[in-house]
């Protein structure tokens, strides 16, 4: 059984889908939900499901990224996870943190990578006139939103889409894609999963 830790910064809707999927014959189990924000709604939601939670506020570490990441790692050391899932964790992690987790850390990103790394992906897809948009689960490497692609899900872009309407449809696909990829990944299957 693989032990899974999940990092969040907000409501944790993807985290909840991951947690709720890890039952029955699933090869993983959640052992920690961590946020950099004490007011993240996902922390209370995880605690209500009986999952251990932790908060490492990034603000006291202003200018000391190594100190912040050491505090994150200390929480991971206590939980001893096999896999780390980033699910809306809005802090960029350095190579010093990422490299020891190479091949064991996943992220979900709201675009069809390699398009639109970083922020504002939905507005950027609309501005480019893209006919389709979507989301990607990938292994985390030191480069932002790079790393081997483990899964993608696509949505058609409608003529009247706004960034918000497009984001809502992409999020619905994220909720399907991330649990499916995690299940496969925990079984040792790294072949890309493509959802329509």
PyMOL commands that place a pseudoatom at each C-alpha (Angstrom):
pseudoatom trace, name=CA, resn=UNK, resi=1, chain=A, elem=C, hetatm=0, pos=[0.000, 0.000, 0.000]
pseudoatom trace, name=CA, resn=UNK, resi=2, chain=A, elem=C, hetatm=0, pos=[1.415, 3.387, -1.029]
pseudoatom trace, name=CA, resn=UNK, resi=3, chain=A, elem=C, hetatm=0, pos=[1.212, 6.240, 1.478]
pseudoatom trace, name=CA, resn=UNK, resi=4, chain=A, elem=C, hetatm=0, pos=[0.088, 9.481, -0.176]
pseudoatom trace, name=CA, resn=UNK, resi=5, chain=A, elem=C, hetatm=0, pos=[0.572, 13.065, 1.022]
pseudoatom trace, name=CA, resn=UNK, resi=6, chain=A, elem=C, hetatm=0, pos=[-1.300, 15.920, -0.650]
pseudoatom trace, name=CA, resn=UNK, resi=7, chain=A, elem=C, hetatm=0, pos=[-0.319, 19.611, -0.655]
pseudoatom trace, name=CA, resn=UNK, resi=8, chain=A, elem=C, hetatm=0, pos=[-3.034, 22.265, -1.085]
pseudoatom trace, name=CA, resn=UNK, resi=9, chain=A, elem=C, hetatm=0, pos=[-3.455, 26.015, -0.750]
pseudoatom trace, name=CA, resn=UNK, resi=10, chain=A, elem=C, hetatm=0, pos=[-7.229, 26.444, -0.947]
pseudoatom trace, name=CA, resn=UNK, resi=11, chain=A, elem=C, hetatm=0, pos=[-10.505, 24.572, -0.917]
pseudoatom trace, name=CA, resn=UNK, resi=12, chain=A, elem=C, hetatm=0, pos=[-8.895, 21.339, -1.961]
pseudoatom trace, name=CA, resn=UNK, resi=13, chain=A, elem=C, hetatm=0, pos=[-11.475, 20.057, -4.447]
pseudoatom trace, name=CA, resn=UNK, resi=14, chain=A, elem=C, hetatm=0, pos=[-8.861, 17.960, -6.255]
pseudoatom trace, name=CA, resn=UNK, resi=15, chain=A, elem=C, hetatm=0, pos=[-7.494, 16.745, -2.916]
pseudoatom trace, name=CA, resn=UNK, resi=16, chain=A, elem=C, hetatm=0, pos=[-10.974, 15.585, -1.897]
pseudoatom trace, name=CA, resn=UNK, resi=17, chain=A, elem=C, hetatm=0, pos=[-11.375, 13.638, -5.144]
pseudoatom trace, name=CA, resn=UNK, resi=18, chain=A, elem=C, hetatm=0, pos=[-8.007, 11.985, -4.551]
pseudoatom trace, name=CA, resn=UNK, resi=19, chain=A, elem=C, hetatm=0, pos=[-8.804, 11.185, -0.921]
pseudoatom trace, name=CA, resn=UNK, resi=20, chain=A, elem=C, hetatm=0, pos=[-12.262, 9.842, -1.700]
pseudoatom trace, name=CA, resn=UNK, resi=21, chain=A, elem=C, hetatm=0, pos=[-10.857, 7.630, -4.466]
pseudoatom trace, name=CA, resn=UNK, resi=22, chain=A, elem=C, hetatm=0, pos=[-8.350, 5.925, -2.161]
pseudoatom trace, name=CA, resn=UNK, resi=23, chain=A, elem=C, hetatm=0, pos=[-10.623, 3.220, -0.808]
pseudoatom trace, name=CA, resn=UNK, resi=24, chain=A, elem=C, hetatm=0, pos=[-11.261, -0.468, -1.440]
pseudoatom trace, name=CA, resn=UNK, resi=25, chain=A, elem=C, hetatm=0, pos=[-8.735, -1.985, -3.804]
pseudoatom trace, name=CA, resn=UNK, resi=26, chain=A, elem=C, hetatm=0, pos=[-6.977, 1.333, -4.492]
pseudoatom trace, name=CA, resn=UNK, resi=27, chain=A, elem=C, hetatm=0, pos=[-3.200, 0.869, -4.048]
pseudoatom trace, name=CA, resn=UNK, resi=28, chain=A, elem=C, hetatm=0, pos=[-2.843, 4.146, -2.130]
pseudoatom trace, name=CA, resn=UNK, resi=29, chain=A, elem=C, hetatm=0, pos=[-4.046, 5.642, 1.147]
pseudoatom trace, name=CA, resn=UNK, resi=30, chain=A, elem=C, hetatm=0, pos=[-3.929, 9.307, 2.256]
pseudoatom trace, name=CA, resn=UNK, resi=31, chain=A, elem=C, hetatm=0, pos=[-1.653, 9.923, 5.229]
pseudoatom trace, name=CA, resn=UNK, resi=32, chain=A, elem=C, hetatm=0, pos=[-1.313, 13.732, 5.232]
pseudoatom trace, name=CA, resn=UNK, resi=33, chain=A, elem=C, hetatm=0, pos=[-2.934, 16.851, 3.815]
pseudoatom trace, name=CA, resn=UNK, resi=34, chain=A, elem=C, hetatm=0, pos=[-0.691, 19.903, 4.169]
pseudoatom trace, name=CA, resn=UNK, resi=35, chain=A, elem=C, hetatm=0, pos=[-1.385, 23.538, 3.344]
pseudoatom trace, name=CA, resn=UNK, resi=36, chain=A, elem=C, hetatm=0, pos=[0.644, 26.723, 3.376]
pseudoatom trace, name=CA, resn=UNK, resi=37, chain=A, elem=C, hetatm=0, pos=[-2.507, 28.552, 4.537]
pseudoatom trace, name=CA, resn=UNK, resi=38, chain=A, elem=C, hetatm=0, pos=[-4.202, 27.910, 7.874]
pseudoatom trace, name=CA, resn=UNK, resi=39, chain=A, elem=C, hetatm=0, pos=[-7.511, 29.175, 6.424]
pseudoatom trace, name=CA, resn=UNK, resi=40, chain=A, elem=C, hetatm=0, pos=[-7.474, 26.734, 3.491]
pseudoatom trace, name=CA, resn=UNK, resi=41, chain=A, elem=C, hetatm=0, pos=[-10.892, 25.105, 3.391]
pseudoatom trace, name=CA, resn=UNK, resi=42, chain=A, elem=C, hetatm=0, pos=[-9.351, 21.807, 2.379]
pseudoatom trace, name=CA, resn=UNK, resi=43, chain=A, elem=C, hetatm=0, pos=[-7.647, 21.422, 5.762]
pseudoatom trace, name=CA, resn=UNK, resi=44, chain=A, elem=C, hetatm=0, pos=[-10.964, 21.267, 7.625]
pseudoatom trace, name=CA, resn=UNK, resi=45, chain=A, elem=C, hetatm=0, pos=[-12.420, 18.986, 4.954]
pseudoatom trace, name=CA, resn=UNK, resi=46, chain=A, elem=C, hetatm=0, pos=[-9.495, 16.568, 5.260]
pseudoatom trace, name=CA, resn=UNK, resi=47, chain=A, elem=C, hetatm=0, pos=[-9.646, 16.614, 9.059]
pseudoatom trace, name=CA, resn=UNK, resi=48, chain=A, elem=C, hetatm=0, pos=[-13.381, 15.843, 8.880]
pseudoatom trace, name=CA, resn=UNK, resi=49, chain=A, elem=C, hetatm=0, pos=[-12.447, 12.707, 6.925]
pseudoatom trace, name=CA, resn=UNK, resi=50, chain=A, elem=C, hetatm=0, pos=[-10.024, 11.654, 9.655]
pseudoatom trace, name=CA, resn=UNK, resi=51, chain=A, elem=C, hetatm=0, pos=[-6.860, 12.451, 7.696]
pseudoatom trace, name=CA, resn=UNK, resi=52, chain=A, elem=C, hetatm=0, pos=[-3.838, 13.951, 9.436]
pseudoatom trace, name=CA, resn=UNK, resi=53, chain=A, elem=C, hetatm=0, pos=[-3.326, 17.602, 8.513]
pseudoatom trace, name=CA, resn=UNK, resi=54, chain=A, elem=C, hetatm=0, pos=[-0.542, 20.147, 8.869]
pseudoatom trace, name=CA, resn=UNK, resi=55, chain=A, elem=C, hetatm=0, pos=[-0.065, 23.828, 8.094]
pseudoatom trace, name=CA, resn=UNK, resi=56, chain=A, elem=C, hetatm=0, pos=[3.287, 25.383, 7.204]
pseudoatom trace, name=CA, resn=UNK, resi=57, chain=A, elem=C, hetatm=0, pos=[2.589, 29.084, 6.700]
pseudoatom trace, name=CA, resn=UNK, resi=58, chain=A, elem=C, hetatm=0, pos=[4.992, 30.462, 4.103]
pseudoatom trace, name=CA, resn=UNK, resi=59, chain=A, elem=C, hetatm=0, pos=[4.746, 34.063, 5.330]
pseudoatom trace, name=CA, resn=UNK, resi=60, chain=A, elem=C, hetatm=0, pos=[7.122, 33.812, 8.320]
pseudoatom trace, name=CA, resn=UNK, resi=61, chain=A, elem=C, hetatm=0, pos=[9.723, 32.416, 5.902]
pseudoatom trace, name=CA, resn=UNK, resi=62, chain=A, elem=C, hetatm=0, pos=[9.741, 35.484, 3.651]
pseudoatom trace, name=CA, resn=UNK, resi=63, chain=A, elem=C, hetatm=0, pos=[13.103, 35.482, 1.894]
pseudoatom trace, name=CA, resn=UNK, resi=64, chain=A, elem=C, hetatm=0, pos=[13.974, 32.063, 3.326]
pseudoatom trace, name=CA, resn=UNK, resi=65, chain=A, elem=C, hetatm=0, pos=[12.658, 29.532, 0.845]
pseudoatom trace, name=CA, resn=UNK, resi=66, chain=A, elem=C, hetatm=0, pos=[15.081, 26.890, 2.117]
pseudoatom trace, name=CA, resn=UNK, resi=67, chain=A, elem=C, hetatm=0, pos=[13.678, 27.291, 5.626]
pseudoatom trace, name=CA, resn=UNK, resi=68, chain=A, elem=C, hetatm=0, pos=[10.105, 26.971, 4.350]
pseudoatom trace, name=CA, resn=UNK, resi=69, chain=A, elem=C, hetatm=0, pos=[10.944, 23.853, 2.397]
pseudoatom trace, name=CA, resn=UNK, resi=70, chain=A, elem=C, hetatm=0, pos=[12.779, 22.358, 5.376]
pseudoatom trace, name=CA, resn=UNK, resi=71, chain=A, elem=C, hetatm=0, pos=[9.605, 22.841, 7.424]
pseudoatom trace, name=CA, resn=UNK, resi=72, chain=A, elem=C, hetatm=0, pos=[7.566, 21.147, 4.673]
pseudoatom trace, name=CA, resn=UNK, resi=73, chain=A, elem=C, hetatm=0, pos=[10.011, 18.243, 4.581]
pseudoatom trace, name=CA, resn=UNK, resi=74, chain=A, elem=C, hetatm=0, pos=[9.857, 17.884, 8.364]
pseudoatom trace, name=CA, resn=UNK, resi=75, chain=A, elem=C, hetatm=0, pos=[6.096, 17.299, 8.104]
pseudoatom trace, name=CA, resn=UNK, resi=76, chain=A, elem=C, hetatm=0, pos=[6.691, 14.774, 5.322]
pseudoatom trace, name=CA, resn=UNK, resi=77, chain=A, elem=C, hetatm=0, pos=[9.306, 13.015, 7.428]
pseudoatom trace, name=CA, resn=UNK, resi=78, chain=A, elem=C, hetatm=0, pos=[6.684, 12.539, 10.159]
pseudoatom trace, name=CA, resn=UNK, resi=79, chain=A, elem=C, hetatm=0, pos=[4.064, 11.174, 7.733]
pseudoatom trace, name=CA, resn=UNK, resi=80, chain=A, elem=C, hetatm=0, pos=[6.527, 9.054, 5.701]
pseudoatom trace, name=CA, resn=UNK, resi=81, chain=A, elem=C, hetatm=0, pos=[4.620, 9.151, 2.393]
pseudoatom trace, name=CA, resn=UNK, resi=82, chain=A, elem=C, hetatm=0, pos=[5.650, 7.219, -0.699]
pseudoatom trace, name=CA, resn=UNK, resi=83, chain=A, elem=C, hetatm=0, pos=[3.955, 9.645, -3.114]
pseudoatom trace, name=CA, resn=UNK, resi=84, chain=A, elem=C, hetatm=0, pos=[3.447, 13.409, -2.903]
pseudoatom trace, name=CA, resn=UNK, resi=85, chain=A, elem=C, hetatm=0, pos=[0.573, 14.985, -4.842]
pseudoatom trace, name=CA, resn=UNK, resi=86, chain=A, elem=C, hetatm=0, pos=[0.401, 18.727, -5.423]
pseudoatom trace, name=CA, resn=UNK, resi=87, chain=A, elem=C, hetatm=0, pos=[-3.258, 19.713, -5.731]
pseudoatom trace, name=CA, resn=UNK, resi=88, chain=A, elem=C, hetatm=0, pos=[-3.525, 23.477, -6.036]
pseudoatom trace, name=CA, resn=UNK, resi=89, chain=A, elem=C, hetatm=0, pos=[-0.425, 24.166, -3.940]
pseudoatom trace, name=CA, resn=UNK, resi=90, chain=A, elem=C, hetatm=0, pos=[0.384, 27.730, -4.937]
pseudoatom trace, name=CA, resn=UNK, resi=91, chain=A, elem=C, hetatm=0, pos=[4.047, 27.873, -3.999]
pseudoatom trace, name=CA, resn=UNK, resi=92, chain=A, elem=C, hetatm=0, pos=[6.920, 27.194, -6.362]
pseudoatom trace, name=CA, resn=UNK, resi=93, chain=A, elem=C, hetatm=0, pos=[9.254, 24.533, -4.971]
pseudoatom trace, name=CA, resn=UNK, resi=94, chain=A, elem=C, hetatm=0, pos=[12.995, 24.633, -5.563]
pseudoatom trace, name=CA, resn=UNK, resi=95, chain=A, elem=C, hetatm=0, pos=[15.186, 21.900, -6.986]
pseudoatom trace, name=CA, resn=UNK, resi=96, chain=A, elem=C, hetatm=0, pos=[16.506, 21.279, -3.484]
pseudoatom trace, name=CA, resn=UNK, resi=97, chain=A, elem=C, hetatm=0, pos=[13.050, 20.140, -2.391]
pseudoatom trace, name=CA, resn=UNK, resi=98, chain=A, elem=C, hetatm=0, pos=[11.943, 18.515, -5.638]
pseudoatom trace, name=CA, resn=UNK, resi=99, chain=A, elem=C, hetatm=0, pos=[14.961, 16.379, -6.470]
pseudoatom trace, name=CA, resn=UNK, resi=100, chain=A, elem=C, hetatm=0, pos=[14.754, 14.015, -3.474]
pseudoatom trace, name=CA, resn=UNK, resi=101, chain=A, elem=C, hetatm=0, pos=[11.132, 13.384, -4.549]
pseudoatom trace, name=CA, resn=UNK, resi=102, chain=A, elem=C, hetatm=0, pos=[12.002, 12.729, -8.192]
pseudoatom trace, name=CA, resn=UNK, resi=103, chain=A, elem=C, hetatm=0, pos=[9.705, 10.082, -9.648]
pseudoatom trace, name=CA, resn=UNK, resi=104, chain=A, elem=C, hetatm=0, pos=[7.389, 10.263, -6.620]
pseudoatom trace, name=CA, resn=UNK, resi=105, chain=A, elem=C, hetatm=0, pos=[5.777, 13.713, -6.908]
pseudoatom trace, name=CA, resn=UNK, resi=106, chain=A, elem=C, hetatm=0, pos=[2.755, 14.540, -9.085]
pseudoatom trace, name=CA, resn=UNK, resi=107, chain=A, elem=C, hetatm=0, pos=[1.072, 17.813, -9.998]
pseudoatom trace, name=CA, resn=UNK, resi=108, chain=A, elem=C, hetatm=0, pos=[-2.094, 18.747, -11.844]
pseudoatom trace, name=CA, resn=UNK, resi=109, chain=A, elem=C, hetatm=0, pos=[-1.977, 21.797, -14.093]
pseudoatom trace, name=CA, resn=UNK, resi=110, chain=A, elem=C, hetatm=0, pos=[-4.943, 23.480, -15.834]
pseudoatom trace, name=CA, resn=UNK, resi=111, chain=A, elem=C, hetatm=0, pos=[-3.668, 23.408, -19.406]
pseudoatom trace, name=CA, resn=UNK, resi=112, chain=A, elem=C, hetatm=0, pos=[-2.607, 20.943, -22.056]
pseudoatom trace, name=CA, resn=UNK, resi=113, chain=A, elem=C, hetatm=0, pos=[1.085, 21.068, -21.321]
pseudoatom trace, name=CA, resn=UNK, resi=114, chain=A, elem=C, hetatm=0, pos=[3.494, 22.044, -22.736]
pseudoatom trace, name=CA, resn=UNK, resi=115, chain=A, elem=C, hetatm=0, pos=[1.095, 24.912, -23.514]
pseudoatom trace, name=CA, resn=UNK, resi=116, chain=A, elem=C, hetatm=0, pos=[0.541, 27.603, -20.897]
pseudoatom trace, name=CA, resn=UNK, resi=117, chain=A, elem=C, hetatm=0, pos=[2.879, 26.853, -18.041]
pseudoatom trace, name=CA, resn=UNK, resi=118, chain=A, elem=C, hetatm=0, pos=[2.310, 29.055, -15.020]
pseudoatom trace, name=CA, resn=UNK, resi=119, chain=A, elem=C, hetatm=0, pos=[-0.784, 31.110, -14.225]
pseudoatom trace, name=CA, resn=UNK, resi=120, chain=A, elem=C, hetatm=0, pos=[-3.880, 32.449, -16.039]
pseudoatom trace, name=CA, resn=UNK, resi=121, chain=A, elem=C, hetatm=0, pos=[-4.050, 29.427, -18.302]
pseudoatom trace, name=CA, resn=UNK, resi=122, chain=A, elem=C, hetatm=0, pos=[-7.735, 29.748, -19.199]
pseudoatom trace, name=CA, resn=UNK, resi=123, chain=A, elem=C, hetatm=0, pos=[-7.494, 33.393, -20.256]
pseudoatom trace, name=CA, resn=UNK, resi=124, chain=A, elem=C, hetatm=0, pos=[-4.366, 32.616, -22.246]
pseudoatom trace, name=CA, resn=UNK, resi=125, chain=A, elem=C, hetatm=0, pos=[-6.073, 29.742, -24.094]
pseudoatom trace, name=CA, resn=UNK, resi=126, chain=A, elem=C, hetatm=0, pos=[-9.009, 32.002, -24.962]
pseudoatom trace, name=CA, resn=UNK, resi=127, chain=A, elem=C, hetatm=0, pos=[-6.727, 34.836, -26.079]
pseudoatom trace, name=CA, resn=UNK, resi=128, chain=A, elem=C, hetatm=0, pos=[-4.904, 32.421, -28.379]
pseudoatom trace, name=CA, resn=UNK, resi=129, chain=A, elem=C, hetatm=0, pos=[-8.167, 31.298, -29.961]
pseudoatom trace, name=CA, resn=UNK, resi=130, chain=A, elem=C, hetatm=0, pos=[-7.588, 27.657, -29.034]
pseudoatom trace, name=CA, resn=UNK, resi=131, chain=A, elem=C, hetatm=0, pos=[-10.295, 25.192, -30.067]
pseudoatom trace, name=CA, resn=UNK, resi=132, chain=A, elem=C, hetatm=0, pos=[-9.524, 22.939, -27.114]
pseudoatom trace, name=CA, resn=UNK, resi=133, chain=A, elem=C, hetatm=0, pos=[-8.112, 23.305, -23.645]
pseudoatom trace, name=CA, resn=UNK, resi=134, chain=A, elem=C, hetatm=0, pos=[-7.773, 20.958, -20.697]
pseudoatom trace, name=CA, resn=UNK, resi=135, chain=A, elem=C, hetatm=0, pos=[-5.592, 19.727, -17.879]
pseudoatom trace, name=CA, resn=UNK, resi=136, chain=A, elem=C, hetatm=0, pos=[-2.440, 17.687, -17.381]
pseudoatom trace, name=CA, resn=UNK, resi=137, chain=A, elem=C, hetatm=0, pos=[-1.087, 15.489, -14.602]
pseudoatom trace, name=CA, resn=UNK, resi=138, chain=A, elem=C, hetatm=0, pos=[2.691, 15.314, -14.704]
pseudoatom trace, name=CA, resn=UNK, resi=139, chain=A, elem=C, hetatm=0, pos=[5.649, 14.257, -12.632]
pseudoatom trace, name=CA, resn=UNK, resi=140, chain=A, elem=C, hetatm=0, pos=[7.235, 17.245, -10.914]
pseudoatom trace, name=CA, resn=UNK, resi=141, chain=A, elem=C, hetatm=0, pos=[10.733, 18.305, -11.932]
pseudoatom trace, name=CA, resn=UNK, resi=142, chain=A, elem=C, hetatm=0, pos=[12.651, 21.431, -10.916]
pseudoatom trace, name=CA, resn=UNK, resi=143, chain=A, elem=C, hetatm=0, pos=[11.407, 23.274, -14.034]
pseudoatom trace, name=CA, resn=UNK, resi=144, chain=A, elem=C, hetatm=0, pos=[7.939, 24.825, -13.581]
pseudoatom trace, name=CA, resn=UNK, resi=145, chain=A, elem=C, hetatm=0, pos=[5.122, 22.705, -15.049]
pseudoatom trace, name=CA, resn=UNK, resi=146, chain=A, elem=C, hetatm=0, pos=[7.471, 20.370, -16.856]
pseudoatom trace, name=CA, resn=UNK, resi=147, chain=A, elem=C, hetatm=0, pos=[8.235, 16.718, -16.233]
pseudoatom trace, name=CA, resn=UNK, resi=148, chain=A, elem=C, hetatm=0, pos=[6.885, 13.561, -17.844]
pseudoatom trace, name=CA, resn=UNK, resi=149, chain=A, elem=C, hetatm=0, pos=[3.182, 13.775, -18.704]
pseudoatom trace, name=CA, resn=UNK, resi=150, chain=A, elem=C, hetatm=0, pos=[1.125, 11.077, -16.988]
pseudoatom trace, name=CA, resn=UNK, resi=151, chain=A, elem=C, hetatm=0, pos=[-2.316, 12.087, -18.184]
pseudoatom trace, name=CA, resn=UNK, resi=152, chain=A, elem=C, hetatm=0, pos=[-4.316, 14.702, -20.046]
pseudoatom trace, name=CA, resn=UNK, resi=153, chain=A, elem=C, hetatm=0, pos=[-8.005, 15.501, -20.392]
pseudoatom trace, name=CA, resn=UNK, resi=154, chain=A, elem=C, hetatm=0, pos=[-9.403, 17.772, -23.102]
pseudoatom trace, name=CA, resn=UNK, resi=155, chain=A, elem=C, hetatm=0, pos=[-12.413, 20.065, -23.283]
pseudoatom trace, name=CA, resn=UNK, resi=156, chain=A, elem=C, hetatm=0, pos=[-13.757, 21.930, -26.303]
pseudoatom trace, name=CA, resn=UNK, resi=157, chain=A, elem=C, hetatm=0, pos=[-13.621, 25.715, -26.107]
pseudoatom trace, name=CA, resn=UNK, resi=158, chain=A, elem=C, hetatm=0, pos=[-17.009, 27.339, -26.774]
pseudoatom trace, name=CA, resn=UNK, resi=159, chain=A, elem=C, hetatm=0, pos=[-17.329, 30.644, -28.621]
pseudoatom trace, name=CA, resn=UNK, resi=160, chain=A, elem=C, hetatm=0, pos=[-18.958, 32.318, -25.634]
pseudoatom trace, name=CA, resn=UNK, resi=161, chain=A, elem=C, hetatm=0, pos=[-16.525, 30.941, -23.035]
pseudoatom trace, name=CA, resn=UNK, resi=162, chain=A, elem=C, hetatm=0, pos=[-15.061, 33.221, -20.408]
pseudoatom trace, name=CA, resn=UNK, resi=163, chain=A, elem=C, hetatm=0, pos=[-12.053, 32.264, -18.304]
pseudoatom trace, name=CA, resn=UNK, resi=164, chain=A, elem=C, hetatm=0, pos=[-14.472, 31.316, -15.514]
pseudoatom trace, name=CA, resn=UNK, resi=165, chain=A, elem=C, hetatm=0, pos=[-16.764, 29.099, -17.601]
pseudoatom trace, name=CA, resn=UNK, resi=166, chain=A, elem=C, hetatm=0, pos=[-13.793, 27.398, -19.195]
pseudoatom trace, name=CA, resn=UNK, resi=167, chain=A, elem=C, hetatm=0, pos=[-12.125, 26.929, -15.807]
pseudoatom trace, name=CA, resn=UNK, resi=168, chain=A, elem=C, hetatm=0, pos=[-15.256, 25.244, -14.437]
pseudoatom trace, name=CA, resn=UNK, resi=169, chain=A, elem=C, hetatm=0, pos=[-15.331, 22.681, -17.251]
pseudoatom trace, name=CA, resn=UNK, resi=170, chain=A, elem=C, hetatm=0, pos=[-11.589, 22.031, -16.967]
pseudoatom trace, name=CA, resn=UNK, resi=171, chain=A, elem=C, hetatm=0, pos=[-11.926, 21.563, -13.192]
pseudoatom trace, name=CA, resn=UNK, resi=172, chain=A, elem=C, hetatm=0, pos=[-14.601, 18.913, -13.733]
pseudoatom trace, name=CA, resn=UNK, resi=173, chain=A, elem=C, hetatm=0, pos=[-12.119, 17.041, -15.927]
pseudoatom trace, name=CA, resn=UNK, resi=174, chain=A, elem=C, hetatm=0, pos=[-9.350, 17.491, -13.343]
pseudoatom trace, name=CA, resn=UNK, resi=175, chain=A, elem=C, hetatm=0, pos=[-11.603, 15.732, -10.841]
pseudoatom trace, name=CA, resn=UNK, resi=176, chain=A, elem=C, hetatm=0, pos=[-11.771, 12.708, -13.159]
pseudoatom trace, name=CA, resn=UNK, resi=177, chain=A, elem=C, hetatm=0, pos=[-8.192, 12.718, -14.406]
pseudoatom trace, name=CA, resn=UNK, resi=178, chain=A, elem=C, hetatm=0, pos=[-6.148, 13.123, -11.218]
pseudoatom trace, name=CA, resn=UNK, resi=179, chain=A, elem=C, hetatm=0, pos=[-7.660, 10.179, -9.284]
pseudoatom trace, name=CA, resn=UNK, resi=180, chain=A, elem=C, hetatm=0, pos=[-7.367, 7.933, -12.343]
pseudoatom trace, name=CA, resn=UNK, resi=181, chain=A, elem=C, hetatm=0, pos=[-3.708, 8.839, -12.866]
pseudoatom trace, name=CA, resn=UNK, resi=182, chain=A, elem=C, hetatm=0, pos=[-2.868, 8.453, -9.165]
pseudoatom trace, name=CA, resn=UNK, resi=183, chain=A, elem=C, hetatm=0, pos=[-4.359, 4.947, -9.095]
pseudoatom trace, name=CA, resn=UNK, resi=184, chain=A, elem=C, hetatm=0, pos=[-2.241, 3.923, -12.093]
pseudoatom trace, name=CA, resn=UNK, resi=185, chain=A, elem=C, hetatm=0, pos=[0.873, 5.655, -10.751]
pseudoatom trace, name=CA, resn=UNK, resi=186, chain=A, elem=C, hetatm=0, pos=[0.551, 3.927, -7.361]
pseudoatom trace, name=CA, resn=UNK, resi=187, chain=A, elem=C, hetatm=0, pos=[0.442, 0.607, -9.240]
pseudoatom trace, name=CA, resn=UNK, resi=188, chain=A, elem=C, hetatm=0, pos=[3.663, 1.511, -11.060]
pseudoatom trace, name=CA, resn=UNK, resi=189, chain=A, elem=C, hetatm=0, pos=[1.991, 2.431, -14.368]
pseudoatom trace, name=CA, resn=UNK, resi=190, chain=A, elem=C, hetatm=0, pos=[3.500, 5.633, -15.779]
pseudoatom trace, name=CA, resn=UNK, resi=191, chain=A, elem=C, hetatm=0, pos=[2.035, 5.335, -19.293]
pseudoatom trace, name=CA, resn=UNK, resi=192, chain=A, elem=C, hetatm=0, pos=[0.054, 8.479, -20.193]
pseudoatom trace, name=CA, resn=UNK, resi=193, chain=A, elem=C, hetatm=0, pos=[-3.706, 8.321, -19.663]
pseudoatom trace, name=CA, resn=UNK, resi=194, chain=A, elem=C, hetatm=0, pos=[-5.654, 10.360, -22.207]
pseudoatom trace, name=CA, resn=UNK, resi=195, chain=A, elem=C, hetatm=0, pos=[-9.274, 11.271, -21.529]
pseudoatom trace, name=CA, resn=UNK, resi=196, chain=A, elem=C, hetatm=0, pos=[-11.383, 12.706, -24.377]
for i in range(1, 196): cmd.bond("trace and resi %d" % i, "trace and resi %d" % (i + 1))
show_as sticks, trace
zoom trace
